[in-house]
Amino acid sequence: MTAPAAEEAPVPARESGPWDADEAHPETERVDLGGLRLPIGPGFEVQLNVAGDRIVGAVVLVNESALQVHAFAAPKRSGIWGEVRGDLARELTAAGGSCEEQDGPFGPELAARIDQDGDLQPVRFVGVDGPRWFLRGVISGRAIADPEAAKVLEDVVRDIVVVRGDQPMAPKEPIELRLPAEARQAVEQEAAKDGRPPLDPFHRGPEITETR
């Protein structure tokens, strides 16, 4: 006699983000980067991380603080933050830095010091496992020692929307981002004026600035 298939446990509704694009989430002003919808506010500047010809992450700069965010594919039934934390700890230590695990607003995180040109700079690595995705954030600058500055960046993480998509992806594969339509149009117009190829601006580091 064949045993009945085990039913999947329902995923509990989360009370705060980061959010999955397919779940209900609060509406707020966000920059649409394709795989991420990134909340912005007064004085925010957004820079994009590029690997080759792909946009793979973003950096939010505000109040002398920085938040770098990357989204990755993850298995359907399990999170990967625990594994990623272990990998990060080993890599940071091998590179001459240091780190220790601590509890943070999103659960376990790493308080680290990373070697930058001979100086050990303090940073926080935070991670959130979502439905088939994983979001990693790196906080640095004033927000390390200033709780109010830290809360601004933590609230950014809480309001991020991750757009995983339905395409097959290997675990830990970066979720690709793209320039917002307005920024892409501006870049292409600038390139046309300079006689450059239509879209080869990434060596300059695309930026999106919100000022009010």
MDTraj code that builds the backbone (N, CA, C; nanometers):
import mdtraj as md
import numpy as np

residues = "MET THR ALA PRO ALA ALA GLU GLU ALA PRO VAL PRO ALA ARG GLU SER GLY PRO TRP ASP ALA ASP GLU ALA HIS PRO GLU THR GLU ARG VAL ASP LEU GLY GLY LEU ARG LEU PRO ILE GLY PRO GLY PHE GLU VAL GLN LEU ASN VAL ALA GLY ASP ARG ILE VAL GLY ALA VAL VAL LEU VAL ASN GLU SER ALA LEU GLN VAL HIS ALA PHE ALA ALA PRO LYS ARG SER GLY ILE TRP GLY GLU VAL ARG GLY ASP LEU ALA ARG GLU LEU THR ALA ALA GLY GLY SER CYS GLU GLU GLN ASP GLY PRO PHE GLY PRO GLU LEU ALA ALA ARG ILE ASP GLN ASP GLY ASP LEU GLN PRO VAL ARG PHE VAL GLY VAL ASP GLY PRO ARG TRP PHE LEU ARG GLY VAL ILE SER GLY ARG ALA ILE ALA ASP PRO GLU ALA ALA LYS VAL LEU GLU ASP VAL VAL ARG ASP ILE VAL VAL VAL ARG GLY ASP GLN PRO MET ALA PRO LYS GLU PRO ILE GLU LEU ARG LEU PRO ALA GLU ALA ARG GLN ALA VAL GLU GLN GLU ALA ALA LYS ASP GLY ARG PRO PRO LEU ASP PRO PHE HIS ARG GLY PRO GLU ILE THR GLU THR ARG".split()
xyz = np.array([
    [0.0850, -0.1197, 0.0000],
    [0.0000, 0.0000, 0.0000],
    [0.0882, 0.1242, 0.0000],
    [0.0618, 0.2149, -0.0897],
    [0.1427, 0.3354, -0.1020],
    [0.1034, 0.4369, 0.0036],
    [0.2058, 0.4881, 0.0743],
    [0.1793, 0.5893, 0.1775],
    [0.1362, 0.7188, 0.1120],
    [0.0405, 0.7896, 0.1714],
    [-0.0027, 0.9177, 0.1136],
    [0.1101, 1.0194, 0.1169],
    [0.1168, 1.1002, 0.0126],
    [0.2217, 1.2031, 0.0054],
    [0.2017, 1.3042, 0.1170],
    [0.3130, 1.3421, 0.1781],
    [0.3062, 1.4415, 0.2863],
    [0.2698, 1.5775, 0.2298],
    [0.1793, 1.6439, 0.2971],
    [0.1392, 1.7761, 0.2517],
    [0.2419, 1.8801, 0.2959],
    [0.2653, 1.9766, 0.2073],
    [0.3581, 2.0839, 0.2418],
    [0.2939, 2.1742, 0.3457],
    [0.3731, 2.2101, 0.4447],
    [0.3237, 2.3028, 0.5461],
    [0.3055, 2.4400, 0.4842],
    [0.1953, 2.5081, 0.5117],
    [0.1757, 2.6411, 0.4543],
    [0.2814, 2.7387, 0.5052],
    [0.3248, 2.8278, 0.4168],
    [0.4233, 2.9282, 0.4550],
    [0.3532, 3.0368, 0.5367],
    [0.3976, 3.0608, 0.6607],
    [0.3282, 3.1609, 0.7427],
    [0.3448, 3.3012, 0.6850],
    [0.2404, 3.3817, 0.6989],
    [0.2467, 3.5194, 0.6514],
    [0.3475, 3.5963, 0.7355],
    [0.4328, 3.6735, 0.6707],
    [0.5339, 3.7492, 0.7427],
    [0.4806, 3.8870, 0.7783],
    [0.5276, 3.9391, 0.8903],
    [0.4771, 4.0667, 0.9383],
    [0.5576, 4.1845, 0.8856],
    [0.6777, 4.1586, 0.8340],
    [0.7577, 4.2663, 0.7760],
    [0.8455, 4.2089, 0.6663],
    [0.9007, 4.2975, 0.5838],
    [0.9830, 4.2541, 0.4726],
    [1.1263, 4.2300, 0.5146],
    [1.2113, 4.2030, 0.4136],
    [1.1858, 4.2190, 0.2706],
    [1.0755, 4.1248, 0.2205],
    [1.0105, 4.1719, 0.1145],
    [0.8912, 4.1062, 0.0653],
    [0.9181, 4.0314, -0.0639],
    [0.8382, 3.9301, -0.0882],
    [0.8360, 3.8644, -0.2179],
    [0.7343, 3.9356, -0.3060],
    [0.7652, 3.9463, -0.4343],
    [0.6764, 4.0195, -0.5253],
    [0.5371, 3.9591, -0.5317],
    [0.5249, 3.8291, -0.5023],
    [0.3954, 3.7623, -0.5137],
    [0.3125, 3.7681, -0.3857],
    [0.3646, 3.8295, -0.2803],
    [0.2867, 3.8396, -0.1569],
    [0.2437, 3.9841, -0.1341],
    [0.1398, 4.0012, -0.0545],
    [0.0924, 4.1361, -0.0247],
    [0.2006, 4.2128, 0.0511],
    [0.2234, 4.3369, 0.0090],
    [0.3235, 4.4190, 0.0761],
    [0.2814, 4.5656, 0.0683],
    [0.3268, 4.6472, 0.1631],
    [0.2868, 4.7880, 0.1638],
    [0.3385, 4.8614, 0.0411],
    [0.2593, 4.9536, -0.0063],
    [0.3014, 5.0373, -0.1186],
    [0.3838, 5.1541, -0.0664],
    [0.4962, 5.1782, -0.1303],
    [0.5805, 5.2938, -0.0991],
    [0.6615, 5.3261, -0.2237],
    [0.7333, 5.4368, -0.2227],
    [0.8112, 5.4740, -0.3409],
    [0.9341, 5.3842, -0.3511],
    [0.9454, 5.3139, -0.4635],
    [1.0581, 5.2237, -0.4863],
    [1.1138, 5.2435, -0.6265],
    [1.2451, 5.2207, -0.6408],
    [1.3094, 5.2175, -0.7721],
    [1.2992, 5.0749, -0.8248],
    [1.2483, 5.0582, -0.9466],
    [1.2307, 4.9258, -1.0056],
    [1.3602, 4.8850, -1.0758],
    [1.4331, 4.7912, -1.0143],
    [1.5580, 4.7421, -1.0706],
    [1.5418, 4.6018, -1.1282],
    [1.4201, 4.5653, -1.1601],
    [1.3963, 4.4323, -1.2152],
    [1.3856, 4.3299, -1.1049],
    [1.4956, 4.2682, -1.0665],
    [1.4960, 4.1664, -0.9623],
    [1.4767, 4.2217, -0.8225],
    [1.4964, 4.3513, -0.8045],
    [1.4735, 4.4175, -0.6764],
    [1.3946, 4.5451, -0.6988],
    [1.3018, 4.5716, -0.6092],
    [1.2377, 4.7032, -0.6050],
    [1.2853, 4.7684, -0.4761],
    [1.3631, 4.8731, -0.4920],
    [1.4398, 4.9295, -0.3817],
    [1.3753, 5.0578, -0.3314],
    [1.3367, 5.0646, -0.2030],
    [1.2749, 5.1873, -0.1511],
    [1.3755, 5.3018, -0.1477],
    [1.3274, 5.4220, -0.1741],
    [1.4132, 5.5399, -0.1713],
    [1.3464, 5.6488, -0.0884],
    [1.4267, 5.7402, -0.0420],
    [1.3758, 5.8500, 0.0387],
    [1.4594, 5.9746, 0.0172],
    [1.4297, 6.0826, 0.0887],
    [1.5021, 6.2081, 0.0728],
    [1.6515, 6.1908, 0.1005],
    [1.7340, 6.2409, 0.0081],
    [1.8787, 6.2355, 0.0257],
    [1.9417, 6.1028, -0.0101],
    [1.8610, 6.0057, -0.0557],
    [1.9161, 5.8748, -0.0918],
    [1.9898, 5.8830, -0.2254],
    [2.0997, 5.8107, -0.2356],
    [2.1685, 5.7913, -0.3637],
    [2.1836, 5.6417, -0.3838],
    [2.1533, 5.5942, -0.5036],
    [2.1623, 5.4514, -0.5343],
    [2.2683, 5.4312, -0.6420],
    [2.3642, 5.3448, -0.6145],
    [2.4638, 5.3051, -0.7126],
    [2.4452, 5.1577, -0.7440],
    [2.4831, 5.1172, -0.8644],
    [2.4617, 4.9798, -0.9075],
    [2.5946, 4.9046, -0.9145],
    [2.5946, 4.7803, -0.8654],
    [2.7122, 4.6928, -0.8734],
    [2.7062, 4.6139, -1.0029],
    [2.8165, 4.6116, -1.0753],
    [2.8203, 4.5472, -1.2061],
    [2.9266, 4.4377, -1.2071],
    [2.8907, 4.3211, -1.2608],
    [2.9860, 4.2129, -1.2840],
    [2.9851, 4.1840, -1.4335],
    [3.0920, 4.2237, -1.5025],
    [3.0928, 4.2128, -1.6480],
    [2.9906, 4.3075, -1.7064],
    [2.8920, 4.2527, -1.7797],
    [2.7863, 4.3363, -1.8361],
    [2.6542, 4.3157, -1.7629],
    [2.6597, 4.2577, -1.6423],
    [2.5375, 4.2330, -1.5652],
    [2.5344, 4.3204, -1.4411],
    [2.4170, 4.3722, -1.4094],
    [2.3969, 4.4430, -1.2829],
    [2.3526, 4.3392, -1.1805],
    [2.4312, 4.3238, -1.0728],
    [2.4048, 4.2156, -0.9778],
    [2.3735, 4.2648, -0.8368],
    [2.3853, 4.3942, -0.8126],
    [2.3585, 4.4447, -0.6781],
    [2.3423, 4.5946, -0.6798],
    [2.3074, 4.6495, -0.5641],
    [2.2873, 4.7938, -0.5522],
    [2.3405, 4.8407, -0.4179],
    [2.3798, 4.9683, -0.4131],
    [2.4271, 5.0303, -0.2897],
    [2.3422, 5.1540, -0.2635],
    [2.2871, 5.1613, -0.1424],
    [2.2126, 5.2794, -0.0985],
    [2.3050, 5.3617, -0.0095],
    [2.3250, 5.4888, -0.0450],
    [2.4074, 5.5796, 0.0337],
    [2.3193, 5.6871, 0.0944],
    [2.3296, 5.7060, 0.2266],
    [2.2517, 5.8098, 0.2946],
    [2.3134, 5.8350, 0.4313],
    [2.3222, 5.9621, 0.4694],
    [2.3694, 6.0003, 0.6029],
    [2.5040, 5.9372, 0.6391],
    [2.5997, 5.9428, 0.5460],
    [2.7349, 5.8901, 0.5694],
    [2.7349, 5.7402, 0.5988],
    [2.6318, 5.6719, 0.5525],
    [2.6201, 5.5275, 0.5714],
    [2.5930, 5.4625, 0.4363],
    [2.6205, 5.3326, 0.4302],
    [2.5983, 5.2601, 0.3055],
    [2.5344, 5.1255, 0.3338],
    [2.4430, 5.0859, 0.2454],
    [2.3821, 4.9528, 0.2481],
    [2.3993, 4.8915, 0.1100],
    [2.4747, 4.7819, 0.1034],
    [2.4907, 4.7090, -0.0223],
    [2.3996, 4.5876, -0.0187],
    [2.3205, 4.5679, -0.1225],
    [2.2268, 4.4558, -0.1247],
    [2.2445, 4.3725, -0.2513],
    [2.2374, 4.2410, -0.2330],
    [2.2390, 4.1461, -0.3432],
    [2.1307, 4.0419, -0.3171],
    [2.0653, 3.9969, -0.4227],
    [1.9641, 3.8917, -0.4110],
    [2.0106, 3.7699, -0.4903],
    [1.9849, 3.6512, -0.4348],
    [2.0286, 3.5269, -0.4959],
    [1.9135, 3.4273, -0.4988],
    [1.9202, 3.3357, -0.5932],
    [1.8247, 3.2254, -0.5947],
    [1.8552, 3.1313, -0.4786],
    [1.7523, 3.0633, -0.4295],
    [1.7682, 2.9693, -0.3186],
    [1.6748, 2.8506, -0.3409],
    [1.7021, 2.7371, -0.2744],
    [1.6136, 2.6212, -0.2893],
    [1.4727, 2.6525, -0.2394],
    [1.3762, 2.5790, -0.2931],
    [1.2367, 2.6034, -0.2587],
    [1.2073, 2.5705, -0.1132],
    [1.2710, 2.4665, -0.0590],
    [1.2314, 2.4145, 0.0710],
    [1.3262, 2.4515, 0.1850],
    [1.4348, 2.5207, 0.1568],
    [1.5279, 2.5513, 0.2658],
    [1.5989, 2.6833, 0.2386],
    [1.6339, 2.7535, 0.3473],
    [1.7093, 2.8767, 0.3350],
    [1.8587, 2.8481, 0.3274],
    [1.9355, 2.9496, 0.2900],
    [2.0799, 2.9296, 0.2751],
    [2.1620, 3.0260, 0.3606],
    [2.0969, 3.1117, 0.4412],
    [2.1717, 3.2102, 0.5182],
    [2.2679, 3.1445, 0.6167],
    [2.2269, 3.0341, 0.6789],
    [2.3164, 2.9652, 0.7706],
    [2.4441, 2.9203, 0.7015],
    [2.4310, 2.8611, 0.5833],
    [2.5473, 2.8166, 0.5057],
    [2.6313, 2.9358, 0.4608],
    [2.5633, 3.0409, 0.4131],
    [2.6355, 3.1587, 0.3652],
    [2.7130, 3.2258, 0.4785],
    [2.6539, 3.2309, 0.5986],
    [2.7248, 3.2902, 0.7130],
    [2.8557, 3.2169, 0.7417],
    [2.8490, 3.0838, 0.7373],
    [2.9699, 3.0051, 0.7608],
    [3.0761, 3.0311, 0.6561],
    [3.0333, 3.0374, 0.5280],
    [3.1279, 3.0652, 0.4200],
    [3.1909, 3.2035, 0.4367],
    [3.1074, 3.3024, 0.4694],
    [3.1576, 3.4383, 0.4877],
    [3.2589, 3.4453, 0.6012],
    [3.2275, 3.3806, 0.7124],
    [3.3171, 3.3839, 0.8281],
    [3.4541, 3.3274, 0.7910],
    [3.4558, 3.2155, 0.7190],
    [3.5833, 3.1545, 0.6789],
    [3.6594, 3.2452, 0.5826],
    [3.5877, 3.3042, 0.4844],
    [3.6532, 3.3896, 0.3857],
    [3.7100, 3.5160, 0.4501],
    [3.6334, 3.5771, 0.5395],
    [3.6789, 3.7000, 0.6040],
    [3.8014, 3.6746, 0.6911],
    [3.7995, 3.5646, 0.7639],
    [3.9135, 3.5315, 0.8502],
    [4.0367, 3.5006, 0.7671],
    [4.0183, 3.4266, 0.6570],
    [4.1316, 3.3928, 0.5705],
    [4.1920, 3.5163, 0.5051],
    [4.1102, 3.6198, 0.4863],
    [4.1572, 3.7427, 0.4215],
    [4.2163, 3.8425, 0.5214],
    [4.2313, 3.8020, 0.6475],
    [4.2925, 3.8897, 0.7463],
    [4.1945, 3.9704, 0.8280],
    [4.0648, 3.9464, 0.8089],
    [3.9646, 4.0170, 0.8863],
    [3.9208, 3.9351, 1.0062],
    [3.8096, 3.9757, 1.0655],
    [3.7542, 3.9032, 1.1793],
    [3.6033, 3.9172, 1.1774],
    [3.5338, 3.8267, 1.2436],
    [3.3885, 3.8382, 1.2503],
    [3.3361, 3.7556, 1.3661],
    [3.2203, 3.7944, 1.4140],
    [3.1510, 3.7156, 1.5150],
    [3.0019, 3.7250, 1.4894],
    [2.9315, 3.6176, 1.5243],
    [2.7870, 3.6147, 1.5027],
    [2.7165, 3.6862, 1.6166],
    [2.6104, 3.7585, 1.5823],
    [2.5305, 3.8279, 1.6825],
    [2.3848, 3.8277, 1.6372],
    [2.2954, 3.8563, 1.7307],
    [2.1543, 3.8682, 1.6966],
    [2.1259, 4.0099, 1.6494],
    [2.0462, 4.0222, 1.5430],
    [2.0097, 4.1523, 1.4889],
    [1.8610, 4.1569, 1.4608],
    [1.8141, 4.2640, 1.3987],
    [1.6704, 4.2791, 1.3730],
    [1.6147, 4.1771, 1.2746],
    [1.7022, 4.1114, 1.1959],
    [1.6559, 4.0119, 1.0992],
    [1.6969, 3.8708, 1.1405],
    [1.7433, 3.8567, 1.2655],
    [1.7909, 3.7270, 1.3124],
    [1.9426, 3.7264, 1.3215],
    [2.0061, 3.6095, 1.3065],
    [2.1517, 3.6029, 1.3158],
    [2.2184, 3.6879, 1.2069],
    [2.3231, 3.7588, 1.2446],
    [2.4005, 3.8381, 1.1495],
    [2.5471, 3.8299, 1.1889],
    [2.6341, 3.8848, 1.1050],
    [2.7770, 3.8852, 1.1329],
    [2.8252, 4.0278, 1.1550],
    [2.8903, 4.0511, 1.2676],
    [2.9616, 4.1759, 1.2918],
    [3.1065, 4.1499, 1.2543],
    [3.1550, 4.2195, 1.1530],
    [3.2865, 4.1856, 1.0970],
    [3.3748, 4.3084, 1.0851],
    [3.5024, 4.2806, 1.0714],
    [3.6007, 4.3821, 1.0330],
    [3.6721, 4.3295, 0.9102],
    [3.6674, 4.4069, 0.8030],
    [3.7279, 4.3626, 0.6780],
    [3.8484, 4.4490, 0.6445],
    [3.9472, 4.3868, 0.5851],
    [4.0732, 4.4542, 0.5516],
    [4.0547, 4.5382, 0.4260],
    [4.0679, 4.6690, 0.4412],
    [4.0626, 4.7603, 0.3270],
    [4.1890, 4.8443, 0.3278],
    [4.2817, 4.8086, 0.2374],
    [4.4095, 4.8803, 0.2259],
    [4.4834, 4.8858, 0.3595],
    [4.4835, 4.7744, 0.4303],
    [4.5585, 4.7668, 0.5548],
    [4.4823, 4.8084, 0.6780],
    [4.3651, 4.8697, 0.6610],
    [4.2817, 4.9084, 0.7755],
    [4.1644, 4.8115, 0.7885],
    [4.1312, 4.7770, 0.9131],
    [4.0156, 4.6922, 0.9372],
    [3.8926, 4.7793, 0.9579],
    [3.7988, 4.7721, 0.8641],
    [3.6786, 4.8537, 0.8679],
    [3.5607, 4.7707, 0.9180],
    [3.4818, 4.8239, 1.0136],
    [3.3681, 4.7470, 1.0659],
    [3.2506, 4.7464, 0.9683],
    [3.1875, 4.6313, 0.9547],
    [3.0687, 4.6167, 0.8705],
    [2.9752, 4.5166, 0.9378],
    [2.8480, 4.5192, 0.8961],
    [2.7491, 4.4192, 0.9392],
    [2.6964, 4.3463, 0.8169],
    [2.6956, 4.2139, 0.8244],
    [2.6343, 4.1321, 0.7207],
    [2.5002, 4.0827, 0.7735],
    [2.3917, 4.1190, 0.7048],
    [2.2590, 4.0708, 0.7420],
    [2.2058, 3.9848, 0.6281],
    [2.1194, 3.8898, 0.6622],
    [2.0641, 3.8022, 0.5595],
    [1.9207, 3.7662, 0.5894],
    [1.8429, 3.7498, 0.4841],
    [1.7024, 3.7114, 0.4978],
    [1.6716, 3.6045, 0.3930],
    [1.6195, 3.4906, 0.4392],
    [1.5744, 3.3849, 0.3488],
    [1.4288, 3.4078, 0.3122],
    [1.3990, 3.4116, 0.1827],
    [1.2624, 3.4282, 0.1350],
    [1.2187, 3.3086, 0.0530],
    [1.1032, 3.3161, -0.0119],
    [1.0535, 3.2056, -0.0955],
    [1.1376, 3.1908, -0.2229],
    [1.2293, 3.0950, -0.2224],
    [1.3157, 3.0663, -0.3392],
    [1.4169, 3.1768, -0.3660],
    [1.4404, 3.2627, -0.2677],
    [1.5453, 3.3639, -0.2818],
    [1.6099, 3.3929, -0.1472],
    [1.7261, 3.4534, -0.1550],
    [1.7999, 3.4955, -0.0363],
    [1.8499, 3.6371, -0.0603],
    [1.8325, 3.7245, 0.0383],
    [1.8774, 3.8638, 0.0279],
    [1.9890, 3.8865, 0.1291],
    [2.1019, 3.9377, 0.0803],
    [2.2140, 3.9705, 0.1679],
    [2.2378, 4.1206, 0.1675],
    [2.2557, 4.1773, 0.2857],
    [2.2860, 4.3193, 0.2971],
    [2.4158, 4.3393, 0.3744],
    [2.4918, 4.4417, 0.3352],
    [2.6146, 4.4775, 0.4052],
    [2.6033, 4.6241, 0.4453],
    [2.6064, 4.6489, 0.5755],
    [2.5917, 4.7844, 0.6286],
    [2.7280, 4.8348, 0.6730],
    [2.7603, 4.9590, 0.6375],
    [2.8893, 5.0162, 0.6754],
    [2.8752, 5.1660, 0.6967],
    [2.9836, 5.2282, 0.7456],
    [2.9827, 5.3728, 0.7677],
    [2.9251, 5.4094, 0.9027],
    [2.8657, 5.5268, 0.9066],
    [2.8127, 5.5810, 1.0310],
    [2.7113, 5.4889, 1.0991],
    [2.6384, 5.4117, 1.0194],
    [2.5334, 5.3251, 1.0731],
    [2.5876, 5.2149, 1.1633],
    [2.7171, 5.1884, 1.1603],
    [2.7736, 5.0867, 1.2477],
    [2.7653, 5.1299, 1.3943],
    [2.7893, 5.2589, 1.4204],
    [2.7927, 5.3067, 1.5593],
    [2.6725, 5.3923, 1.5970],
    [2.5925, 5.4353, 1.4987],
    [2.4808, 5.5260, 1.5232],
    [2.3492, 5.4502, 1.5034],
    [2.2769, 5.4187, 1.6110],
    [2.1530, 5.3402, 1.5983],
    [2.0487, 5.4053, 1.5085],
    [2.0395, 5.5399, 1.5118],
    [1.9393, 5.6057, 1.4269],
    [1.9743, 5.5898, 1.2790],
    [2.1038, 5.6058, 1.2460],
    [2.1463, 5.5861, 1.1070],
    [2.1269, 5.4408, 1.0661],
    [2.1526, 5.3479, 1.1595],
    [2.1330, 5.2059, 1.1298],
    [1.9869, 5.1763, 1.1004],
    [1.8953, 5.2361, 1.1765],
    [1.7532, 5.2093, 1.1575],
    [1.7060, 5.2526, 1.0190],
    [1.7620, 5.3632, 0.9667],
    [1.7246, 5.4083, 0.8321],
    [1.7541, 5.2982, 0.7303],
    [1.8737, 5.2381, 0.7401],
    [1.9112, 5.1343, 0.6434],
    [1.8369, 5.0043, 0.6701],
    [1.8119, 4.9725, 0.7973],
    [1.7341, 4.8526, 0.8289],
    [1.5917, 4.8650, 0.7747],
    [1.5363, 4.9857, 0.7785],
    [1.4024, 5.0069, 0.7226],
    [1.4028, 4.9916, 0.5709],
    [1.5153, 5.0268, 0.5067],
    [1.5269, 5.0027, 0.3627],
    [1.5171, 4.8526, 0.3355],
    [1.5919, 4.7734, 0.4125],
    [1.5877, 4.6273, 0.3952],
    [1.4447, 4.5765, 0.4137],
    [1.3754, 4.6271, 0.5145],
    [1.2380, 4.5814, 0.5433],
    [1.1410, 4.6128, 0.4300],
    [1.1715, 4.7149, 0.3492],
    [1.0777, 4.7559, 0.2445],
    [1.1197, 4.7099, 0.1050],
    [1.2301, 4.6339, 0.0952],
    [1.2721, 4.5816, -0.0350],
    [1.1719, 4.4756, -0.0824],
    [1.1441, 4.4754, -0.2121],
    [1.0634, 4.3704, -0.2748],
    [1.1543, 4.2921, -0.3694],
    [1.1601, 4.1604, -0.3513],
    [1.2419, 4.0748, -0.4364],
    [1.1546, 4.0113, -0.5431],
    [1.1972, 4.0245, -0.6688],
    [1.1241, 3.9664, -0.7821],
    [1.2059, 3.8475, -0.8318],
    [1.1767, 3.7306, -0.7807],
    [1.2552, 3.6105, -0.8119],
    [1.2315, 3.5626, -0.9536],
    [1.1077, 3.5702, -1.0005],
    [1.0751, 3.5176, -1.1324],
    [1.0571, 3.3669, -1.1285],
    [1.0104, 3.3091, -1.2400],
    [0.9806, 3.1657, -1.2464],
    [1.0891, 3.0850, -1.3169],
    [1.1919, 3.1508, -1.3707],
    [1.2929, 3.0785, -1.4465],
    [1.3777, 2.9912, -1.3536],
    [1.4219, 2.8737, -1.4029],
    [1.5088, 2.7877, -1.3219],
    [1.6418, 2.8588, -1.2939],
    [1.6862, 2.8522, -1.1702],
    [1.8143, 2.9128, -1.1315],
    [1.8817, 2.8230, -1.0284],
    [2.0118, 2.8137, -1.0370],
    [2.0871, 2.7355, -0.9398],
    [2.0922, 2.8102, -0.8069],
    [2.0925, 2.7390, -0.6940],
    [2.1072, 2.8061, -0.5643],
    [2.2325, 2.8937, -0.5609],
    [2.2178, 3.0121, -0.5042],
    [2.3240, 3.1131, -0.4906],
    [2.3541, 3.1869, -0.6207],
    [2.2807, 3.1568, -0.7283],
    [2.2989, 3.2342, -0.8517],
    [2.2402, 3.3736, -0.8326],
    [2.3161, 3.4799, -0.8672],
    [2.2626, 3.6152, -0.8476],
    [2.1379, 3.6399, -0.9306],
    [2.0411, 3.7060, -0.8702],
    [1.9226, 3.7514, -0.9433],
    [1.9605, 3.8807, -1.0147],
    [1.9530, 3.8778, -1.1465],
    [2.0026, 3.9906, -1.2257],
    [1.9120, 4.1122, -1.2114],
    [1.9754, 4.2292, -1.2069],
    [1.9023, 4.3552, -1.1988],
    [1.9129, 4.4286, -1.3316],
    [1.8391, 4.5375, -1.3440],
    [1.8459, 4.6190, -1.4658],
    [1.8259, 4.7648, -1.4281],
    [1.8700, 4.8513, -1.5155],
    [1.8468, 4.9943, -1.4958],
    [1.6978, 5.0244, -1.5066],
    [1.6457, 5.1161, -1.4250],
    [1.5075, 5.1620, -1.4457],
    [1.4931, 5.2231, -1.5845],
    [1.3716, 5.2201, -1.6369],
    [1.3480, 5.2680, -1.7734],
    [1.3968, 5.4102, -1.7925],
    [1.3690, 5.4994, -1.6948],
    [1.4086, 5.6395, -1.7094],
    [1.5600, 5.6532, -1.7130],
    [1.6288, 5.5785, -1.6257],
    [1.7745, 5.5868, -1.6214],
    [1.8363, 5.5286, -1.7479],
    [1.7792, 5.4186, -1.7976],
    [1.8310, 5.3582, -1.9201],
    [1.8198, 5.4564, -2.0366],
    [1.7056, 5.5254, -2.0452],
    [1.6857, 5.6210, -2.1534],
    [1.7861, 5.7348, -2.1435],
    [1.8097, 5.7840, -2.0208],
    [1.9054, 5.8929, -2.0017],
    [2.0461, 5.8498, -2.0395],
    [2.0853, 5.7273, -2.0013],
    [2.2180, 5.6762, -2.0332],
    [2.2355, 5.6646, -2.1844],
    [2.1328, 5.6129, -2.2531],
    [2.1423, 5.5957, -2.3979],
    [2.1489, 5.7301, -2.4695],
    [2.0751, 5.8298, -2.4191],
    [2.0812, 5.9629, -2.4793],
    [2.2195, 6.0251, -2.4606],
    [2.2772, 6.0065, -2.3388],
    [2.4103, 6.0608, -2.3116],
    [2.5129, 5.9938, -2.4013],
    [2.5006, 5.8605, -2.4183],
    [2.5945, 5.7867, -2.5006],
    [2.5860, 5.8329, -2.6462],
    [2.4627, 5.8590, -2.6932],
    [2.4448, 5.9034, -2.8317],
    [2.5117, 6.0387, -2.8543],
    [2.5020, 6.1280, -2.7547],
    [2.5659, 6.2596, -2.7679],
    [2.7173, 6.2472, -2.7791],
    [2.7737, 6.1527, -2.7020],
    [2.9187, 6.1362, -2.6988],
    [2.9700, 6.0465, -2.8097],
    [2.8786, 5.9911, -2.8894],
    [2.9199, 5.9030, -2.9973],
    [2.9645, 5.7667, -2.9490],
    [2.9233, 5.7286, -2.8271],
    [2.9598, 5.5974, -2.7735],
    [2.8541, 5.4952, -2.8136],
    [2.8837, 5.3651, -2.7936],
    [2.7812, 5.2630, -2.8192],
    [2.6579, 5.2915, -2.7347],
    [2.5413, 5.2455, -2.7766],
    [2.4161, 5.2798, -2.7089],
    [2.4130, 5.2493, -2.5603],
    [2.4737, 5.1404, -2.5155],
    [2.4646, 5.1085, -2.3735],
    [2.5946, 5.0441, -2.3282],
    [2.6928, 5.1267, -2.2974],
    [2.8174, 5.0777, -2.2398],
    [2.8632, 5.1771, -2.1346],
    [2.7765, 5.2079, -2.0379],
    [2.8090, 5.3149, -1.9439],
    [2.8607, 5.2649, -1.8105],
    [2.8742, 5.1330, -1.7940],
    [2.8881, 5.0819, -1.6591],
    [3.0220, 5.1133, -1.5946],
    [3.1232, 5.1439, -1.6738],
    [3.2512, 5.1781, -1.6125],
    [3.2407, 5.3062, -1.5308],
    [3.1385, 5.3847, -1.5540],
    [3.1204, 5.5079, -1.4774],
    [3.0368, 5.4855, -1.3518],
    [2.9758, 5.3670, -1.3408],
    [2.8944, 5.3391, -1.2227],
    [2.7623, 5.4118, -1.2262],
    [2.6578, 5.3520, -1.2837],
    [2.5277, 5.4198, -1.2898],
    [2.4794, 5.4587, -1.1522],
    [2.4199, 5.5762, -1.1412],
    [2.3719, 5.6252, -1.0130],
    [2.2297, 5.6785, -1.0280],
    [2.1521, 5.6628, -0.9226],
    [2.0165, 5.7186, -0.9160],
    [2.0093, 5.7973, -0.7878],
    [1.9802, 5.9241, -0.7957],
    [1.9799, 6.0081, -0.6767],
    [1.8395, 6.0602, -0.6516],
    [1.7975, 6.0546, -0.5259],
    [1.6670, 6.1056, -0.4855],
    [1.6904, 6.2288, -0.3974],
    [1.6507, 6.3449, -0.4431],
    [1.6646, 6.4656, -0.3631],
    [1.5323, 6.5391, -0.3595],
    [1.5015, 6.5969, -0.2439],
    [1.3738, 6.6707, -0.2319],
    [1.3984, 6.7966, -0.1514],
])
top = md.Topology()
chain = top.add_chain()
for i, resn in enumerate(residues, 1):
    res = top.add_residue(resn, chain, resSeq=i)
    for name in ("N", "CA", "C"):
        top.add_atom(name, md.element.get_by_symbol(name[0]), res)
traj = md.Trajectory(xyz[None], top)
